[in-house]
Amino acid sequence: MADTDYPFSVFYISQSVFEKAGKRFTNEIENKAFSFLFKAVLTNARYKKHIGTCITFTTKQIFQLVKGVDFENKFKGLMELGENMAHAEDKESIRGDKNFRLLQHANDKDTEIIGDVKVVCDDYPTTQYFIRAKQEKNYPIDVIDSEYALTELTEISDKIKSKLGF
């Protein structure tokens, strides 16, 4: 059971974030997507017993798709951290493409947490998909990029650290 009442946000990671993070390896391009995923590993591993859950989520389908892309071998070290990077959810009752399934999991999470549910996207088509779904169906999600997610995750980590006296 969590020993904090901080109403933290949770982040659902789209495949576009993993793909952008992979560009750090394949093209040696620094980017916030990689930094966000690395910060997610650290935050989830360090504070999980204090917050009672992961802060970052994705679907098992997206994890499987990411493992198949060309940067997988260089990205493998981070992928091995698995659940500490993002808790992979999968409900058999949810069918559809990768974005629809992620959207449904994010929507379900809204009833379980005090804070906000945010979907992290790093390409235009994915971002537009989630924005359109939010507007058309009034889904209780925010759509953000990995740079914003990194900033917020750092703030959450700092607040928890401060509360715990680290």
N, C-alpha and C positions, 0 to 999 in steps of 0.2 A: 504494500500500500504506500502511496506517495506521502511524503511528510512535508509537502509544500502545497500552498493553495494559489500559487502564481498562475494566473490565467494565460498561459503561454499559447502561442499559435502552433499549429502543426502544418507541415509542408508536405505536399504530394508532389513527387518529382516525376516530370514527364521524360520521355525518352530523349527529347531534344537537349536536356541538360547533360545527360550522359554523353551524347554525341559531341556537344561543345567541349565538355571536359576532356574528351579523348583527343581533341585537336591540340591540346597542350603537349601530348606525347608525339602525335604524328607530324605536327608542323612546328613543334616547340613554341607555340603561341601561348603566352600567359593569359589566363582568363579567369573570371570570377566563378564560372561553373565548377571548375576543378577545386578552387578554394572553398566554395560552398559545400561540395561533397566531402572534402577533407574535414571541414569544421563540423559537419553533421556526424561523421564518425567519432570525432573527439567528444562532442557534446552528448551524443547518445551513450557512448561508452562510460563517460565520466559521471553523468548525472542520472542515468536511467533509474537507479534505485531511489533517487530523491523525487523524481517526477512521475514515476510509476508507469511510464510508457516511452516509446520512441517519440521523437519530435518529427522525424522524417519518415515518409512512407512512399511506397510505389506498389506496383503489382508484380506478381511472379512472372506474368507475361512480359512485362517490360524488362525485368532482369534477364530473362531468357533471350530477348531480342538484342539487348546490349552485349551479352556474352558472345553473340555471333558477329559483331561488327569487326572491321579490320584492325582496330586498335586494342582488341581484347587482350592480346598477349602482354602489351605494355601496361595495360590498365588492370591486369590480373591481381596485383598486390592489393589494390583498393577493393576490387570485387570480392576478394577472399574474406574481407571484413564483413561482408554480407549484411546481416541484420543490424549491425552497428552503423552501417551507412544509411540504410532505409529498411524499415520493416516491410517485407514483401507480403502483401495481402492477396488472397484469391478466394472468391466465393463462386462456387459452381453455378449458382443461380444468376449471376451477372454475365450476360453474353454481349458480344459486340466487338468493335475494334479496340485497339489499345487505349485510345483517348476516351472512348465512351466508358470503358471499364474503370479507368482511373477516375473519371468524373463520378461514377456511381459510388465507388469506394469513398471518395472525398465527401460526397453528399451524406453518406451514412455516418461518417466520422463527426459531422456537425452536431449530432445529437449526443455524442459521448464526451465532448470536451467543453470547457468554459470559454476558451479563447476562440480565435478565428481559424478557419481552414483555408489554406492558401495553396494554389496549384502553381508550381514553378515551371515556366516555359522559357526556352531560349531560342526559338525560331518563330518567324511570323505566322506560318500556317497553324502551328499548334496553339500559339497565343490567341489567334483569331477564333479558333474552334471553341476554346474555353470561354472567351469573352461572349461570343454569340450564344453559347449554351446558357451562360449565366443570365444574359439579358432576356432570352426567349422563355426560359423555364423558371427564372427567378431562383436559381440555385444559390445557396448561402456560402459562396466561395469568393475568394479574391484571386486574381490572376496577377502574378508578379514574375520578374526575371530573377536569375540567380544572383545578380549583384545586390538587388534589394533584399533577397532572402538571406544572403550572407550577412548583410548589415543587421537585419533583425535577429538572426540566429546568434550573432555575436552579442547583441544587447541582452537576449534571453540568457545566454551563458553567463554574462557578467552579473545579471540580477540574481541568478541562482547561486553563483559563487559568493556573492556578497552576503546573501541571506544565510548561507551555510558557514560563513566566516573563513573562507579559503583565502 
